[in-house]
């Protein structure tokens, strides 16, 4: 035990003596490291009194450097902050930056806070090559002026796509931006305008307000109340924004039907505003920078609450934290290559020299600029990455202030790639297509607590009515009629007026309007229809209603609804009566080519029937003239079904059956066409085309004040030939006076609605003639971009497709139906039937006839082949062969049923007629009774056959055998025929 007591002190002394050199060396190394640390001066320009940006930003910068170097003690550089107070003044901020660069020679500046302050400092940084990093100046034009200016915050322009997506999602076509008249407010407008145009929306009015003038703000908001647009985009600072909403709620602009969208300059600071103030913004939509929840952010917030209890933290503080960290990383990277320094400028001597003449230039500015451009890391506010001097645009939240308690709820997200989405997780499942559907947003509470989507515009409810201009007509008052009531107020009626009233009733909302006649001080018309339409463009009228035609030149400065009448410009001409006054009218039902075809087929069918019947039918035999007459008579008599000749051949019966069917259709069609032609001639136009009018120098009429006048001038009519009319009665008088009176007209041009009204009154005397010129009908006129146009156009479709239109037409135009449709009278004089309507029938008749003829030829040659061959010498020419065939064909066909029956009747004494036939010479030579040699009659014929005539048999002949009797008779007839042939030759 005693030994242990002495042993422990010995060990303790030994350990102590051994630790002395280690402790000494460690202290020496630490001292050496402290000496090698390079302190780099960095300026900070903030407003000490600004809690939302200045004080909070400076605290976050210091915390960032403390946290950064605590975990990186081995770094050779340290940022030495040189802070300056801008005192919320632009000149003070510029003076502080100048002092930091010129006197302190800082390598970089963090700040300033506002875009206006940065606008002055940007050029200083560019000249001294000192990077300036702002975590709160969001104007999109700053980094364009200098490559040494870095926006470590989201650019204002990056949110315009999110705003335009909301506008498109709800179908709003007009918006009004409310912004301040400074760099912050005006910098967003060009980008917002372009983004809205891409989604077919536009800015109807720009509301510019000042920061401190409460009276101006009140007057501007009241002015906005009188406008139709109800979608407002607020782009102001927090102070002005909260005052704007308080005033808007006071005057009633936070009620149902209004839409308010707030940019991220204000929504990013909502967490720093009292809930009672946020409650005045109930129903507002906002675009807010999305900050992902991370463990590092949670730890920082806990540390912030512990250190600065009661002070609010927002995203600008997080950007300040990330900006300081990025600068520390860049400085460390540049510091490895050498020390930081400044190269002083040469001071210019003279009376006009300033402190800026001797402005120094940072030796490491270029390297520091490149290092900052390449810094990337996971920051508290998300991914930190500088692209072209701007923080890379990230995701935005779509928020909604749900109630008066200031509750803020997220209703969706917007990403540059996918557009609107309910959640970020859903964007991974979405396609690469950009989405702007409101279905991708959650439930939204709109101003006034409404859950239904606002239309985005409405007629002002402050007693103002829609001023609707109507023309003063001298004629055709069925369309528009303006009279005065007993109290001298205008009374406007007519077809167009009733249509407009019916359309207004179809709208899903109420629109108050009043009709204002377009008259001058004396009560007369104040101009043409073009003049009235132009008054809508000048906004003297909110709309124009009447028989106003949709024209291309008018649509250049106003918008038209869909037409509610028929379109077109037609020519009205008198009709002439030619019933039973044309001696050749019976030829008009058929065209000349059809007449010729029918005549040819009559001849062809007669020829075919003769071919088929000649050898077997006595009625188609005899002298040639008789045969030709019989054939033609038979063919033409079928037209009236009066043919009396018997047809024996089945082939001929087949042909006649087809032909009778064709003739039946032709006769019935001819009768119908002739009847139609005789009646339709009552509506035949006296003028058929415009060229005829111009060539003859005829007068033509047009309606007073109508665009038709310009159209007629364009067609080539002389101005002296154009006569104006005001009413249907006056038009009828001008027609009646032509050509006796100077102001008479041969034709008139007018639009379809006027034409139909005129023809209803004088339908028996006038008709329409080609051509019909294109026009778009009557439409209602509204200013360009009016949100009423699509709704009114849809309401017009509902009216014109229903029963309302028929009732209105019956009210003003009557229900008279005795007049034919004007369009049906056009071309009535050219109603002849052509060959194209019947070529199928002729094809059937022709093919069937040719087939029957071919079958008959085959049968003929098959039956008479031996006769033809034996009767034709081998050396005979083609003509002689044809002559033989004709001779054979000209004889009766004794084998036919007809002649066999006749022979039988003759044998029993039932007939005294002659029967002709043809037998070969061999048949005669082989008879036992009268052997004959061919040489005995070779002088009389070159043919090897004999034509015979069998007279009525004598009683002696009946006793012989059939063969000898037949041969003898044949020989006798052959001699007679030979004698006749000799005499005739």
MOURJO-V288503 format. One record per backbone hydrogen bond with DSSP energy under -0.5 kcal/mol. NH is the residue of the N-H (numbers start at 1). CO is the residue of the C=O. E is the energy in kcal/mol with one decimal. If there is no record, write none. Layout:
BEGIN
nh = [NH;NH]
co = [CO;CO]
e = [E;E]
END
This chain:
BEGIN
nh = [5;6;7;8;9;10;11;12;13;14;15;16;17;18;19;20;21;22;23;24;25;26;27;28;29;30;31;32;33;34;35;36;37;38;39;40;40;41;42;43;44;45;46;46;48;50;51;55;56;56;57;58;59;60;61;62;63;64;65;66;67;68;69;70;71;75;78;80;80;81;82;83;84;86;86;89;93;94;95;96;97;98;99;100;101;102;103;104;105;106;107;108;109;110;111;111;112;118;119;120;120;121;122;125;126;127;128;129;130;131;131;132;133;133;134;134;138;142;145;145;146;149;150;150;151;152;152;156;158;159;160;163;164;165;166;167;168;169;170;171;172;175;176;177;178;179;179;180;181;182;186;187;188;189;190;192;193;194;195;196;197;198;199;199;200;201;202;204;204;205;207;207;208;209;209;214;217;218;219;220;221;222;223;224;225;226;226;227;230;231;232;232;233;234;234;235;235;241;242;243;244;245;246;247;248;249;250;251;252;253;254;255;258;259;261;262;263;266;267;268;269;270;272;273;277;278;279;280;280;281;282;283;284;285;286;287;288;288;290;291;292;294;298;299;300;301;302;303;304;305;306;307;308;311;315;317;318;319;320;321;322;323;324;325;326;327;328;329;330;331;332;333;334;335;336;337;338;343;344;345;353;357;358;358;359;361;362;363;364;365;368;369;370;371;372;373;374;374;375;375;377;379;379;382;384;385;386;387;387;390;391;391;392;396;397;398;399;399;400;401;402;402;403;406;409;409;411;412;413;414;415;419;420;421;427;428;428;429;430;435;438;440;441;442;446;446;447;447;448;449;450;458;466;468;468;469;469;470;471;473;479;480;481;483;483;485;488;491;492;493;493;495;496;497;498;499;500;501;502;503;504;505;506;506;507;507;514;516;518;519;520;523;526;529;532;533;534;535;536;536;537;538;539;540;541;542;543;544;545;548;549;550;551;555;556;557;558;559;561;564;565;569;570;571;572;572;573;574;575;576;578;581;583;585;587;588;590;591;595;596;597;598;599;600;601;602;603;604;605;606;607;608;609;610;611;612;613;614;616;617;620;621;627;628;629;630;631;632;633;634;635;636;637;638;638;639;640;642;648;653;654;655;656;657;658;659;660;661;662;663;664;665;666;667;668;669;670;671;672;673;674;675;676;677;678;679;680;681;682;683;684;684;686;693;694;695;696;697;698;700;701;702;703;704;706;709;710;711;712;713;714;715;716;716;717;721;722;723;723;725;731;732;733;734;735;736;737;738;741;744;745;746;747;748;749;750;752;755;756;757;758;759;760;761;761;762;765;766;767;769;773;773;776;779;781;782;783;784;786;789;791;792;793;794;795;796;797;798;799;800;801;802;805;806;807;808;809;810;811;812;813;814;814;824;825;825;826;828;830;833;837;838;839;841;842;843;844;845;846;847;848;849;850;851;852;853;854;855;856;857;858;859;860;861;862;863;864;868;869;870;871;872;873;876;881;882;883;884;885;886;887;888;889;890;891;891;893;894;896;900;901;902;903;904;905;906;907;908;909;910;915;916;917;919;921;924;925;926;927;936;937;938;940;941;945;946;948;950;951;957;958;959;960;965;966;967;968;969;970;971;972;973;974;975;976;977;978;979;980;981;982;983;984;985]
co = [1;2;3;4;5;6;7;8;9;10;11;12;13;14;15;16;17;18;19;20;21;22;23;24;25;26;27;28;29;30;31;32;33;76;37;38;78;39;80;108;82;110;44;84;46;47;49;50;50;51;53;54;55;56;57;58;59;60;61;62;63;64;65;66;67;72;38;40;78;79;42;81;44;46;84;86;89;90;91;92;93;94;95;96;97;98;99;99;100;100;41;41;131;43;109;133;45;114;115;116;117;117;118;121;122;123;124;125;125;107;129;148;109;131;132;150;136;139;141;142;142;146;132;148;389;134;150;138;155;156;157;159;160;161;162;163;164;165;166;168;167;202;231;205;233;177;207;235;209;180;182;183;185;185;186;188;189;190;191;192;193;194;195;196;197;196;173;175;202;175;177;205;206;179;207;212;213;214;215;216;217;218;219;220;221;222;223;224;456;456;230;259;176;232;261;178;233;237;238;239;240;241;242;243;244;245;246;247;248;248;248;252;255;230;232;285;234;263;263;264;266;267;269;270;274;274;275;276;277;278;279;401;281;260;399;262;286;397;395;289;290;292;294;295;296;297;298;299;300;301;302;303;304;308;268;314;314;315;316;317;318;319;320;321;322;323;324;325;326;327;328;329;330;331;332;334;335;361;342;358;350;354;354;355;356;343;128;341;341;362;364;365;366;367;368;369;370;371;371;372;384;377;382;379;377;383;375;385;390;387;151;153;385;414;288;412;286;397;409;284;400;407;407;403;400;407;398;398;421;396;419;415;435;413;423;424;425;426;426;418;169;437;438;411;444;450;258;283;254;446;447;228;512;466;514;467;543;516;545;471;476;476;493;481;491;489;485;483;490;481;491;478;479;479;494;495;496;497;498;499;500;501;502;503;503;504;466;468;470;517;524;520;518;705;528;529;530;531;532;533;533;534;536;535;535;467;467;781;469;546;547;777;549;551;553;554;554;782;780;778;778;773;750;769;570;748;767;746;765;684;576;578;581;582;584;585;587;833;591;592;593;594;595;596;597;598;599;600;601;602;603;604;605;606;607;608;609;610;613;613;617;618;623;624;625;626;627;628;629;630;631;632;633;634;635;636;637;637;646;649;650;651;652;653;654;655;656;657;658;659;660;661;662;663;664;665;666;667;668;669;670;671;672;673;674;675;676;677;679;680;576;681;574;689;690;691;692;693;693;721;747;723;749;725;703;706;707;707;708;709;710;711;712;713;712;718;719;700;721;702;727;728;729;730;731;732;733;735;737;741;734;699;699;572;701;570;568;751;752;753;754;755;756;757;758;758;762;762;573;571;569;771;550;548;544;559;542;557;783;786;787;788;789;790;791;792;793;794;795;796;797;799;799;802;803;804;805;806;807;808;809;809;810;821;821;822;822;825;827;589;834;835;835;838;838;839;840;841;842;843;844;845;846;847;848;849;850;851;852;853;854;855;856;857;858;859;860;864;865;866;867;869;871;873;877;878;879;880;881;882;883;884;885;886;887;888;615;892;893;896;897;898;899;900;901;902;903;904;906;905;950;914;948;946;944;920;921;922;924;933;934;935;937;937;943;919;917;915;949;954;954;956;957;961;962;963;964;965;966;967;968;969;970;971;972;973;974;975;976;977;978;979;980;981]
e = [-1.6;-1.8;-1.8;-2.0;-0.8;-0.9;-2.0;-2.5;-2.0;-1.9;-2.4;-2.2;-2.4;-1.6;-1.8;-1.1;-0.5;-0.7;-2.7;-1.9;-2.5;-2.3;-2.2;-2.0;-2.3;-2.4;-2.4;-2.0;-2.5;-2.2;-1.3;-1.4;-1.0;-4.1;-0.7;-0.6;-3.4;-0.5;-2.5;-2.8;-2.3;-2.2;-0.6;-2.2;-0.7;-1.4;-0.8;-2.9;-0.5;-0.6;-1.8;-2.5;-1.9;-2.2;-2.1;-2.1;-2.5;-2.1;-2.1;-2.3;-2.6;-2.3;-2.5;-1.5;-1.1;-1.6;-2.2;-3.4;-0.6;-0.8;-2.7;-0.5;-2.9;-2.5;-0.6;-1.6;-2.0;-2.3;-2.8;-2.4;-2.1;-2.3;-2.2;-2.2;-2.1;-2.8;-2.0;-1.8;-0.7;-2.0;-2.9;-0.5;-2.2;-3.1;-0.6;-3.0;-0.5;-2.0;-1.8;-0.7;-1.0;-1.4;-2.1;-2.0;-1.9;-2.1;-2.3;-0.9;-2.0;-0.7;-0.6;-2.9;-3.2;-0.5;-0.6;-2.4;-0.8;-1.2;-0.8;-1.0;-0.9;-0.9;-3.1;-0.6;-2.7;-2.3;-0.9;-2.4;-1.3;-1.6;-1.0;-1.9;-2.7;-1.8;-1.6;-2.1;-2.4;-2.3;-1.5;-0.9;-1.9;-1.7;-2.4;-0.6;-3.1;-0.5;-2.2;-0.9;-1.1;-1.6;-3.0;-1.4;-0.8;-0.6;-0.6;-2.4;-2.8;-1.8;-2.1;-2.2;-2.0;-1.4;-0.6;-1.0;-1.5;-2.4;-2.0;-1.7;-0.7;-0.8;-2.6;-0.6;-0.7;-2.3;-0.5;-1.0;-1.6;-2.3;-2.4;-2.3;-2.2;-1.9;-1.7;-1.9;-1.4;-0.8;-0.7;-1.2;-3.3;-0.6;-0.6;-2.9;-2.0;-0.6;-2.7;-3.0;-0.6;-2.3;-2.6;-1.6;-2.2;-2.0;-1.9;-2.2;-2.6;-2.4;-1.5;-1.9;-0.7;-3.4;-0.5;-0.5;-1.5;-2.7;-2.7;-2.5;-1.9;-1.5;-1.8;-1.8;-1.5;-1.3;-1.6;-1.5;-0.8;-2.2;-2.0;-0.5;-1.1;-1.9;-1.3;-3.3;-2.0;-2.8;-2.2;-2.4;-0.6;-2.6;-2.2;-0.5;-0.6;-0.6;-2.0;-2.3;-2.0;-2.4;-2.2;-2.2;-2.6;-2.6;-1.9;-2.3;-3.6;-1.7;-0.7;-0.8;-1.2;-2.3;-2.1;-2.2;-2.5;-2.6;-2.2;-1.9;-2.5;-2.3;-2.1;-2.1;-2.2;-2.7;-2.0;-1.9;-2.3;-2.8;-0.9;-1.5;-0.8;-3.1;-0.7;-0.8;-0.9;-1.4;-0.5;-0.7;-1.4;-2.8;-2.6;-2.1;-0.6;-0.6;-2.5;-2.2;-2.1;-2.4;-2.4;-1.7;-0.9;-0.7;-0.5;-0.8;-1.3;-0.9;-2.4;-0.7;-2.9;-0.7;-0.6;-0.5;-3.5;-1.3;-1.5;-0.8;-2.8;-2.5;-3.9;-2.9;-2.3;-0.7;-2.6;-2.1;-1.0;-2.3;-0.6;-1.6;-2.5;-0.5;-3.1;-1.0;-3.3;-2.5;-1.9;-2.2;-2.5;-1.9;-0.7;-0.7;-0.7;-0.7;-1.0;-1.9;-0.6;-1.5;-1.5;-3.1;-0.6;-2.9;-0.5;-0.6;-0.6;-1.7;-0.7;-2.0;-3.0;-0.8;-2.8;-0.6;-2.9;-1.6;-0.5;-0.7;-1.9;-0.7;-2.9;-0.5;-2.5;-3.3;-1.7;-3.9;-0.5;-2.6;-0.5;-2.8;-1.6;-0.8;-2.4;-2.0;-2.1;-2.4;-2.3;-2.2;-2.5;-1.7;-0.9;-0.7;-0.7;-0.7;-2.7;-3.3;-2.9;-1.7;-2.7;-1.6;-1.9;-0.6;-1.9;-2.4;-2.1;-1.2;-0.8;-0.8;-1.3;-2.0;-1.1;-2.3;-1.3;-2.4;-1.5;-1.8;-2.9;-2.2;-0.6;-2.6;-0.6;-1.8;-0.6;-1.5;-1.0;-3.0;-1.8;-2.1;-0.5;-2.6;-2.6;-1.0;-0.5;-3.4;-2.4;-0.5;-1.9;-2.3;-0.6;-1.6;-0.6;-1.4;-1.5;-1.0;-0.9;-2.6;-2.2;-2.5;-2.0;-2.5;-2.4;-2.5;-2.2;-2.0;-1.9;-2.6;-3.0;-2.1;-2.3;-2.5;-2.6;-2.0;-2.4;-2.2;-1.7;-2.2;-0.8;-2.0;-1.5;-1.5;-2.4;-2.8;-2.4;-2.4;-2.5;-2.5;-2.8;-2.6;-2.3;-2.8;-2.2;-0.8;-0.6;-1.5;-0.9;-2.8;-0.6;-2.1;-2.3;-2.2;-2.8;-2.3;-1.9;-2.5;-2.8;-1.6;-2.0;-2.9;-2.3;-1.9;-2.4;-2.6;-2.2;-2.4;-2.4;-2.3;-2.2;-2.6;-2.6;-2.0;-2.4;-2.7;-2.2;-1.5;-2.9;-1.3;-1.3;-1.9;-0.6;-1.3;-2.2;-1.0;-2.3;-2.7;-2.2;-1.0;-2.0;-2.6;-2.0;-1.8;-0.5;-2.1;-1.9;-1.1;-0.6;-1.4;-2.6;-2.1;-1.9;-1.2;-0.8;-0.8;-1.9;-1.7;-1.1;-2.9;-0.6;-2.1;-2.0;-2.3;-2.0;-1.9;-1.9;-2.1;-1.6;-1.1;-3.6;-1.0;-1.7;-3.0;-1.0;-2.1;-2.5;-2.0;-2.1;-2.5;-2.7;-1.6;-2.5;-2.7;-1.5;-0.9;-0.7;-1.9;-1.3;-1.1;-2.5;-2.1;-3.1;-0.5;-0.8;-2.4;-2.6;-2.7;-0.6;-0.6;-1.9;-1.2;-0.7;-2.9;-2.4;-2.0;-2.0;-2.2;-1.7;-1.6;-1.9;-2.9;-1.7;-1.0;-1.1;-0.5;-1.9;-2.2;-2.6;-2.3;-1.7;-1.6;-3.1;-0.6;-1.0;-1.7;-0.7;-1.0;-0.6;-1.5;-1.1;-4.1;-1.5;-1.5;-1.2;-0.6;-1.9;-2.0;-2.1;-2.6;-2.8;-2.6;-2.5;-2.1;-2.5;-2.4;-2.2;-2.5;-2.5;-2.4;-2.2;-2.1;-2.2;-2.3;-2.4;-2.7;-2.0;-2.1;-2.4;-2.5;-2.7;-2.7;-1.5;-1.0;-0.6;-1.5;-2.4;-2.5;-2.3;-2.3;-2.3;-2.3;-2.3;-2.6;-2.8;-1.8;-0.5;-1.2;-2.8;-1.1;-1.9;-2.0;-1.7;-1.6;-2.5;-1.9;-1.9;-2.2;-2.4;-1.1;-1.7;-3.5;-0.9;-0.5;-1.5;-2.2;-1.0;-1.0;-2.7;-1.7;-1.2;-1.7;-1.3;-0.7;-1.2;-0.9;-0.7;-2.7;-2.0;-1.6;-0.8;-0.6;-1.0;-1.1;-1.3;-2.5;-2.2;-2.4;-2.7;-2.5;-2.4;-2.4;-2.6;-2.5;-2.2;-2.1;-2.1;-2.7;-2.1;-2.5;-2.3;-2.4;-2.0;-2.2;-2.4;-1.6]
END
